[in-house]
Amino acid sequence: MRVRSLAPLAVIAGLWACSDNPVQPSQVKAVSGAFNHIQGSVLAPHEIAPLELYRPAEIGPDGARLSLTTGNSSPYATPATPPNIKYWHGAVINDQKIVAIYYSGLTTPIYSQGPRPGSTGTGAHDRSLVGYFLNNLGGSSYWNINSTYYDVVGGAQNFVSNSMGYTSFWAPTVKAPLPGDVVTPDDMVYIIESGFANKTLTYDPNALYMIFTGSGVNLGGGFSSTNLQYCAWHSGYWFDKAGPIVQFAAMPYDADFNPDHPSNNVGSDGVVHHYICTYLTKGPNDDLGADATVSALAHETEETATDPVSVTRSPYFVGWYDVFGAENADKCAYHYGPTLAVNNFDYWNLTIGSKPFLVQQNWTNVSTQGCLTGR
């Protein structure tokens, strides 16, 4: 289901929740971030569409993980016949692009061999495992699942192309967060707009501006050990009703919450619930930080392609989702399919480029097929 909540002073924001999880975390709590001066500044008032949350998975009291003996990646049962996805007569992004913003106050890269703080460059020069995944995702059999989706313009169907360009990265250092800091959605808007203003970033209506942070940073306000509400999210913002709309996403450090280190969320009933963002504890490439990021990265990228923020009024998202509000990746969250395997390090189910990754399946817009790893 989708839930509207959280309305900071100068920003209209909401939280839309989609998940298979039998027990849902409560709504994201409002928090104060580093850029308190944004209120009343030249950037205000801006509006943020409801946040499309990628919910965490709940693990049982025994810390149940993936089972290699079944094709079902979830530790809990899911509906045998989920509702099919529907088109709501709005836009998709036919030629998806990614701009990565590595936002960290540390002097070392967020991911091994990744962009150094203060640097900028083309996606081809991002040597991290996350960069490798982004540079090889477009054209893959996995990304090809998205080519079953389309929008309708002038009566003609325009399909999402099997391409996904990683155009550029930026690693800003101004007021960049350290472990323990909170970065609010307002702060994220501020840093993106700062990039546009200093010409480090270029606006592209087809681009998703993904903000990555390091371990211990509460990116978005709902990513902490006692308040784990999501593992990533995507949304859009604008400054007036005429747009333009900027698509952006929160990519917190998902490796912080795995079966060895789950969250401890106290429910309204006083019971402690344990949530994780990844089943990985080492990573199939022995690079846990990056390995744990790619599934959520794929989730947000494919949902932005098939269901971007395309109108500046409710319902904001008018692309593809089912009658319960679940977008294509939501419908397959934490499902990894029959190719699930394990190598010397950890679980994996998909080869992107020449490397193994654990990436959730995606819902194909072919009613008889459902969740797939590739097409």
C-alpha positions as CSV (number, residue, x, y, z in Angstrom):
1,M,0.0,0.0,0.0
2,R,1.0,3.6,-0.3
3,V,1.0,6.0,2.7
4,R,1.1,9.8,2.7
5,S,3.0,11.3,5.7
6,L,5.8,13.7,6.7
7,A,5.4,17.3,5.6
8,P,8.4,19.5,6.6
9,L,8.0,23.3,6.5
10,A,8.9,24.1,2.9
11,V,8.6,20.7,1.4
12,I,5.5,18.7,0.6
13,A,6.7,15.1,1.1
14,G,5.1,11.7,1.5
15,L,6.0,8.1,2.0
16,W,4.6,5.4,-0.2
17,A,5.3,2.0,1.0
18,C,5.4,-1.2,-1.1
19,S,6.6,-4.6,0.0
20,D,5.9,-8.3,0.3
21,N,6.9,-8.2,4.0
22,P,4.3,-9.6,6.4
23,V,5.2,-7.0,9.0
24,Q,5.8,-3.5,7.9
25,P,7.9,-0.9,9.7
26,S,6.1,2.2,10.8
27,Q,6.4,5.4,8.9
28,V,9.6,7.3,8.6
29,K,10.1,9.8,11.4
30,A,10.8,13.4,10.7
31,V,14.4,14.4,11.5
32,S,16.6,17.4,11.2
33,G,19.5,17.3,8.8
34,A,22.7,19.2,8.2
35,F,21.3,21.9,5.9
36,N,19.0,23.7,8.3
37,H,19.5,26.9,6.4
38,I,17.7,25.5,3.4
39,Q,14.4,26.7,4.8
40,G,13.8,30.2,3.6
41,S,16.8,30.0,1.2
42,V,16.7,30.6,-2.5
43,L,15.9,26.9,-2.9
44,A,12.7,27.1,-1.0
45,P,9.9,26.4,-1.4
46,H,10.4,23.2,-3.3
47,E,8.2,20.1,-3.4
48,I,9.2,16.5,-3.1
49,A,6.8,13.8,-4.4
50,P,6.0,10.9,-2.1
51,L,9.0,8.7,-1.5
52,E,8.7,5.2,-3.1
53,L,10.3,3.1,-0.4
54,Y,12.2,-0.2,-0.9
55,R,11.3,-1.8,2.4
56,P,13.7,-4.0,4.4
57,A,13.1,-7.7,4.9
58,E,12.2,-9.0,8.3
59,I,14.2,-12.0,9.5
60,G,12.8,-14.5,12.1
61,P,14.0,-14.9,15.6
62,D,16.4,-17.6,14.4
63,G,18.0,-15.2,12.0
64,A,16.7,-17.2,9.0
65,R,18.6,-16.6,5.8
66,L,18.3,-17.7,2.2
67,S,17.8,-21.4,1.6
68,L,19.7,-22.9,-1.3
69,T,17.3,-25.8,-1.5
70,T,14.4,-23.7,-2.9
71,G,13.8,-21.2,-5.6
72,N,12.1,-18.8,-3.2
73,S,14.5,-16.3,-1.9
74,S,12.2,-15.0,0.8
75,P,12.2,-16.4,4.4
76,Y,8.4,-15.8,4.4
77,A,5.6,-16.9,2.1
78,T,4.3,-14.5,-0.6
79,P,1.0,-14.6,-2.4
80,A,0.8,-17.4,-5.0
81,T,-0.8,-15.2,-7.5
82,P,0.0,-11.5,-7.0
83,P,-2.0,-9.0,-9.0
84,N,-0.7,-8.1,-12.4
85,I,0.8,-4.7,-13.0
86,K,-1.2,-2.0,-14.7
87,Y,-0.4,1.1,-16.8
88,W,-1.9,4.4,-15.4
89,H,-1.5,6.4,-18.6
90,G,1.6,8.4,-17.7
91,A,5.2,8.6,-18.7
92,V,8.1,6.2,-18.5
93,I,11.8,7.0,-19.1
94,N,12.5,5.3,-22.4
95,D,16.3,5.9,-22.3
96,Q,17.4,5.7,-18.7
97,K,20.6,7.4,-17.5
98,I,22.3,7.4,-14.1
99,V,24.3,10.2,-12.3
100,A,26.0,8.9,-9.2
101,I,26.6,11.3,-6.3
102,Y,29.1,9.8,-3.7
103,Y,28.4,11.9,-0.7
104,S,30.8,11.3,2.2
105,G,32.7,13.4,4.7
106,L,35.5,10.8,5.0
107,T,38.8,11.1,3.1
108,T,38.5,7.7,1.6
109,P,36.0,6.5,-1.1
110,I,32.7,5.1,0.0
111,Y,33.4,1.9,-2.0
112,S,36.7,0.2,-2.7
113,Q,38.5,1.8,-5.7
114,G,35.6,4.2,-6.1
115,P,35.7,8.0,-6.7
116,R,37.8,10.0,-4.2
117,P,36.0,12.7,-2.3
118,G,36.2,15.9,-4.3
119,S,36.5,14.2,-7.6
120,T,34.2,14.2,-10.6
121,G,34.2,12.3,-13.9
122,T,32.4,10.1,-16.4
123,G,30.8,6.9,-15.4
124,A,33.5,5.0,-17.4
125,H,36.1,6.2,-14.9
126,D,34.3,4.9,-11.8
127,R,36.5,1.9,-10.8
128,S,34.3,0.7,-7.9
129,L,32.3,-2.5,-8.1
130,V,29.2,-0.3,-8.1
131,G,30.6,1.6,-11.1
132,Y,31.3,-1.8,-12.8
133,F,27.7,-2.8,-12.2
134,L,26.3,0.5,-13.5
135,N,28.5,0.4,-16.6
136,N,27.4,-3.1,-17.5
137,L,23.7,-3.2,-16.5
138,G,22.4,-1.6,-19.7
139,G,22.1,-4.1,-22.5
140,S,22.0,-7.1,-20.1
141,S,19.3,-9.8,-20.1
142,Y,18.3,-8.5,-16.7
143,W,17.8,-4.9,-17.8
144,N,15.9,-6.2,-20.8
145,I,13.0,-7.1,-18.6
146,N,12.2,-3.4,-18.5
147,S,11.8,-3.3,-22.2
148,T,8.4,-5.0,-21.7
149,Y,7.1,-1.6,-20.4
150,Y,6.0,1.4,-22.4
151,D,4.2,4.7,-22.3
152,V,1.6,5.8,-24.9
153,V,2.1,9.1,-26.7
154,G,-0.2,10.1,-29.6
155,G,-1.7,6.6,-29.6
156,A,1.8,5.0,-30.1
157,Q,3.5,2.7,-27.6
158,N,7.1,3.7,-26.8
159,F,9.0,1.0,-25.0
160,V,11.8,1.3,-22.5
161,S,15.0,0.6,-24.4
162,N,17.4,-2.1,-23.3
163,S,20.0,0.5,-22.5
164,M,21.0,2.3,-19.3
165,G,23.8,4.9,-19.5
166,Y,26.0,5.7,-16.5
167,T,26.9,9.2,-17.6
168,S,28.8,10.8,-14.7
169,F,29.7,10.8,-11.0
170,W,30.5,13.5,-8.5
171,A,31.9,13.1,-4.9
172,P,31.0,16.4,-3.2
173,T,32.7,17.3,0.1
174,V,30.8,20.4,1.3
175,K,29.0,19.6,4.5
176,A,29.4,15.9,3.6
177,P,28.1,13.5,6.2
178,L,30.1,11.4,8.7
179,P,28.9,8.3,10.4
180,G,26.1,9.2,12.8
181,D,24.9,12.1,10.7
182,V,21.4,12.5,9.2
183,V,20.9,13.6,5.6
184,T,17.3,14.6,5.0
185,P,15.5,14.7,1.6
186,D,15.8,18.5,1.8
187,D,19.6,18.1,2.1
188,M,19.6,15.8,-0.9
189,V,17.8,18.4,-3.0
190,Y,20.3,21.0,-1.8
191,I,23.4,19.0,-2.9
192,I,21.9,18.2,-6.3
193,E,20.9,21.8,-6.9
194,S,24.4,22.9,-5.7
195,G,25.8,20.6,-8.4
196,F,23.6,22.2,-11.0
197,A,24.6,25.7,-9.9
198,N,28.3,25.1,-10.0
199,K,27.9,23.2,-13.3
200,T,29.4,20.0,-11.9
201,L,26.0,18.3,-12.7
202,T,24.0,18.8,-15.8
203,Y,20.2,18.5,-15.7
204,D,18.8,15.7,-17.8
205,P,15.1,14.8,-17.6
206,N,16.0,11.2,-18.4
207,A,18.6,11.0,-15.6
208,L,18.2,9.5,-12.1
209,Y,20.4,11.3,-9.6
210,M,21.4,8.7,-7.1
211,I,23.0,9.8,-3.8
212,F,25.2,7.2,-2.1
213,T,26.5,7.5,1.5
214,G,28.9,5.5,3.6
215,S,28.5,3.3,6.6
216,G,26.6,4.7,9.6
217,V,25.0,7.6,7.7
218,N,21.2,8.0,8.1
219,L,20.4,8.9,4.5
220,G,16.8,10.2,4.3
221,G,16.0,10.0,8.0
222,G,14.7,6.4,8.2
223,F,18.0,4.4,8.0
224,S,19.2,3.6,11.5
225,S,19.6,0.6,13.8
226,T,16.4,1.4,15.7
227,N,14.4,2.9,12.9
228,L,15.1,1.0,9.7
229,Q,12.2,1.9,7.4
230,Y,13.7,1.3,4.0
231,C,16.9,0.2,2.1
232,A,16.6,2.8,-0.6
233,W,13.9,5.0,-2.2
234,H,13.2,7.0,-5.3
235,S,11.2,10.2,-5.8
236,G,11.3,13.5,-7.7
237,Y,11.3,17.2,-6.8
238,W,10.5,20.5,-8.5
239,F,10.3,24.2,-7.7
240,D,7.0,25.2,-9.4
241,K,4.1,23.2,-10.9
242,A,5.4,23.6,-14.4
243,G,8.6,21.7,-13.5
244,P,11.1,20.5,-14.6
245,I,11.1,17.4,-12.4
246,V,14.4,16.1,-11.1
247,Q,14.3,12.3,-10.4
248,F,16.5,11.4,-7.4
249,A,17.1,8.4,-5.2
250,A,18.5,7.6,-1.8
251,M,21.1,4.8,-1.7
252,P,22.2,4.3,1.9
253,Y,24.9,1.8,2.9
254,D,22.8,-1.4,2.9
255,A,25.7,-3.5,4.1
256,D,25.0,-2.0,7.6
257,F,22.0,-4.3,8.0
258,N,22.5,-8.0,7.2
259,P,21.8,-11.2,9.0
260,D,24.9,-10.7,11.2
261,H,23.9,-7.2,12.1
262,P,20.1,-6.7,11.8
263,S,18.2,-3.6,13.0
264,N,16.3,-3.6,16.3
265,N,13.0,-1.9,15.5
266,V,10.6,-1.7,18.5
267,G,7.0,-2.1,17.2
268,S,4.0,-0.3,18.6
269,D,3.3,-3.6,20.6
270,G,6.7,-3.3,22.3
271,V,8.1,-6.3,20.4
272,V,11.5,-6.0,18.8
273,H,11.6,-6.7,15.1
274,H,14.8,-7.5,13.2
275,Y,15.1,-6.1,9.7
276,I,17.9,-6.4,7.0
277,C,18.6,-4.9,3.6
278,T,20.8,-7.7,2.3
279,Y,21.3,-11.4,3.0
280,L,25.0,-11.0,2.1
281,T,27.6,-11.1,4.9
282,K,30.8,-11.1,2.7
283,G,29.6,-10.4,-0.9
284,P,30.1,-12.7,-3.9
285,N,33.0,-10.4,-5.0
286,D,34.3,-10.2,-1.5
287,D,33.4,-6.5,-1.4
288,L,30.5,-6.4,1.0
289,G,29.8,-2.6,0.8
290,A,29.4,-2.6,-2.9
291,D,28.0,-6.1,-3.3
292,A,25.2,-5.2,-0.9
293,T,24.3,-2.0,-2.8
294,V,23.6,-3.3,-6.3
295,S,20.3,-5.1,-5.7
296,A,18.7,-1.9,-4.2
297,L,20.4,0.1,-7.0
298,A,18.8,-2.1,-9.6
299,H,15.5,-1.8,-7.8
300,E,15.4,2.0,-7.8
301,T,16.7,2.3,-11.3
302,E,14.2,0.1,-12.9
303,E,11.3,1.6,-10.9
304,T,12.3,5.1,-12.0
305,A,12.4,3.9,-15.7
306,T,8.9,2.4,-15.5
307,D,7.3,4.6,-13.0
308,P,9.0,8.0,-12.7
309,V,7.5,11.1,-11.1
310,S,5.9,12.6,-14.1
311,V,3.2,15.0,-12.8
312,T,3.5,17.6,-10.1
313,R,0.2,16.8,-8.4
314,S,-1.3,13.7,-6.9
315,P,-0.8,10.9,-7.8
316,Y,2.6,12.1,-9.0
317,F,3.5,8.6,-10.3
318,V,1.3,7.5,-13.3
319,G,3.5,4.8,-14.9
320,W,3.3,1.1,-14.0
321,Y,2.2,-0.4,-10.7
322,D,-0.4,-2.8,-9.4
323,V,-3.7,-2.0,-7.6
324,F,-1.9,-2.0,-4.3
325,G,0.7,0.5,-5.5
326,A,3.6,-2.0,-5.9
327,E,6.0,-1.1,-8.8
328,N,7.8,-3.7,-10.9
329,A,10.7,-4.1,-8.5
330,D,8.5,-4.1,-5.4
331,K,6.7,-7.1,-6.7
332,C,9.9,-9.1,-6.7
333,A,11.7,-7.7,-3.7
334,Y,14.0,-10.3,-2.1
335,H,13.2,-12.9,-4.7
336,Y,16.3,-14.2,-6.5
337,G,14.9,-17.2,-8.5
338,P,16.1,-20.7,-9.3
339,T,19.6,-19.5,-10.3
340,L,20.5,-18.7,-6.7
341,A,23.9,-20.2,-6.0
342,V,26.9,-19.6,-3.7
343,N,30.6,-19.2,-4.6
344,N,33.6,-19.2,-2.3
345,F,32.4,-16.0,-0.7
346,D,28.6,-15.6,-0.7
347,Y,25.3,-15.9,-2.5
348,W,24.8,-14.8,-6.1
349,N,22.2,-15.4,-8.9
350,L,23.2,-13.2,-11.8
351,T,26.2,-12.3,-13.9
352,I,26.5,-8.7,-15.0
353,G,29.5,-8.1,-17.3
354,S,31.7,-11.0,-16.1
355,K,31.1,-10.7,-12.4
356,P,28.6,-12.5,-10.1
357,F,26.0,-10.5,-8.2
358,L,23.0,-11.1,-5.9
359,V,20.3,-9.0,-7.5
360,Q,16.6,-9.3,-6.9
361,Q,14.4,-10.4,-9.8
362,N,12.2,-7.9,-11.7
363,W,8.5,-8.2,-12.7
364,T,8.0,-8.6,-16.4
365,N,5.1,-7.0,-18.1
366,V,4.1,-10.4,-19.5
367,S,1.2,-11.7,-17.4
368,T,2.2,-15.4,-17.5
369,Q,5.8,-14.9,-16.3
370,G,6.0,-12.8,-13.2
371,C,9.4,-12.4,-11.5
372,L,12.4,-13.1,-13.8
373,T,16.2,-12.8,-13.5
374,G,16.6,-12.2,-17.3
375,R,14.7,-12.0,-20.5
